[in-house]
């Protein structure tokens, strides 16, 4: 066994215990779900019993997770840098664990598009206002979203987002793949 294998094994043992504790389960609770004795589970968590593949599969199922998630070394980079969308002045991050989602930070300086120019598309959007106040036109509604407030909506409703009264505001939005595709078009004065 290499030093790296030992580190992964230690991580897996800690992960099993952490998942069990986070669910509020005793050793007996998890042992019963995994059909093993509490003493065997205790030795697995404590590192005095060898980890066998069949036990890991059983424990993953009992913990309602996958074997891949249970043994993932977590060696991927934790910190990521944004890509810049120059024409729109936005920063974009992809969420590694869910590549269908993107996080976008954008400074808005113009009011939302006129109601006749609102767009609708498949998907969902969520955004939080980091500074200033945003105006969200959503169908026939005009909503004021203030600093630290968030809005979430299905994008099949015609919508537009902009800065209230033309005073700058900054938003952080989470967009699914469909919404992101709509937002990668030509630049506009507002986020939509």
BELUR-V670158 format. One record per pair of residues at least 4 apart in sequence whose C-alpha atoms are under 7 Angstrom apart, sorted by the first residue. I is the first residue (numbers start at 1). J is the second residue. Records with the same first field share a line. If there is no record, write none. Layout:
I->J ; J
This chain:
1->5 ; 6
2->6
3->7
4->8
5->9
6->10
7->11
8->12 ; 73
9->13
10->14
11->15
12->16 ; 70 ; 71
13->17 ; 44 ; 45
14->18 ; 45
15->19 ; 70
16->20 ; 45
17->21 ; 45
18->22
19->23 ; 63
20->24 ; 25 ; 30
21->25
25->29 ; 30
26->30
27->31 ; 38 ; 41 ; 42
28->32 ; 38
29->33
30->34 ; 62
31->35 ; 36 ; 37 ; 38 ; 41
32->36
33->62
34->58 ; 59 ; 62
36->40
37->41
38->42
39->43
40->44
41->45
42->46
43->47 ; 48 ; 49
44->48 ; 49 ; 50 ; 51
51->55
52->56
53->57
54->58
55->59
56->60 ; 67
57->61 ; 67
58->62
59->63
60->64 ; 65 ; 66 ; 67 ; 70
61->65 ; 66
65->69
66->70
67->71
68->72
82->91 ; 92 ; 93
83->91 ; 92 ; 93
84->90 ; 91 ; 92
85->89 ; 90 ; 91
86->90
87->187
88->187
89->106 ; 107
90->104 ; 105 ; 106
91->104 ; 105 ; 106
92->102 ; 103 ; 104 ; 105
93->102 ; 103 ; 104
94->99 ; 101 ; 102 ; 103
95->99 ; 101 ; 102
100->176 ; 177
101->174 ; 175 ; 176 ; 177
102->174 ; 175 ; 176
103->172 ; 173 ; 174 ; 175
104->172 ; 173 ; 174
105->171 ; 172 ; 173
106->170 ; 171 ; 172
107->168 ; 169 ; 170 ; 171
108->162 ; 163 ; 168 ; 169 ; 170 ; 190 ; 191
109->163 ; 166 ; 167 ; 168 ; 169
110->162 ; 163 ; 166 ; 189 ; 190
111->162 ; 163 ; 164 ; 165 ; 166 ; 190
112->135 ; 160 ; 161 ; 162 ; 163 ; 190
113->117 ; 118 ; 160 ; 190
114->118
118->158 ; 159 ; 160
119->158 ; 159 ; 160
120->155 ; 156 ; 157 ; 158 ; 159
121->155 ; 156 ; 179
122->155 ; 156 ; 178 ; 179
123->154 ; 155 ; 176 ; 178 ; 179
124->153 ; 154 ; 155 ; 175 ; 176 ; 179
125->152 ; 153 ; 154 ; 155 ; 174 ; 175 ; 176 ; 179
126->151 ; 152 ; 153 ; 173 ; 174 ; 175
127->150 ; 151 ; 152 ; 171 ; 172 ; 173 ; 174
128->148 ; 149 ; 150 ; 151 ; 171 ; 172 ; 173
129->133 ; 134 ; 145 ; 146 ; 147 ; 148 ; 149 ; 150 ; 170 ; 171 ; 172
130->147 ; 148 ; 170 ; 171 ; 172
131->147 ; 169 ; 170
132->146 ; 147 ; 168 ; 169 ; 170
133->144 ; 145 ; 146 ; 147 ; 163 ; 164 ; 169
134->144 ; 145 ; 146 ; 161 ; 162 ; 163 ; 164 ; 169
135->142 ; 143 ; 144 ; 145 ; 161 ; 162 ; 163 ; 164
136->142 ; 143 ; 144 ; 160 ; 161 ; 162
137->141 ; 142 ; 143 ; 159 ; 160 ; 161
138->142 ; 157 ; 158 ; 159 ; 160
139->157 ; 158 ; 159
145->149 ; 150
160->192
161->190 ; 191 ; 192
162->190 ; 191
163->167 ; 168 ; 169
175->179 ; 180
176->180
177->181
178->182
179->183
180->184
183->192
